[in-house]
Amino acid sequence: MIDKAQLGRRIRALRTNKKLTQDKLAEYAGLNGKYLGEVERGNATISLENLNKISEALAMPLLDLLNAEHEIPQKDMKEEVTKMLDEANDEQLKTIYRILTAVVR
């Protein structure tokens, strides 16, 4: 689950990758620039409506905007993968092995 601080960092990163200022993104999204700054700093709660406006202004699907996988610490990811491997049945384990082999090698 993404929290306000993570979401703010995500919006800032996407905005800067598109070489937009806060004011320009706010303008495209129909939002106040100061408000967008507060959102990016994790100091403001944002509505689904405003999230949708930002995703449209960034020309990306809302689900992509909310994806915070890139912020999950590597240690946590390894623990989660280990847990999934431990819980996988034989067929799932074979599929996981094939995928990992294709990706890592």
ZITA-V953675 format. One record per pair of residues at least 12 apart in sequence whose ideal C-beta (glycine too) atoms are under 6 Angstrom apart, sorted by sequence separation. I is the first residue (numbers start at 1). J is the second residue. If there is no record, write none. Layout:
BEGIN
<<I	J> <I	J>>
END
This chain:
BEGIN
<<22	36> <22	37> <30	53> <29	53> <29	54> <12	40> <29	57> <11	40> <28	57> <8	39> <8	40> <25	57> <8	41> <8	42> <5	42> <4	42> <14	58> <6	68> <2	66> <6	71> <2	68>>
END
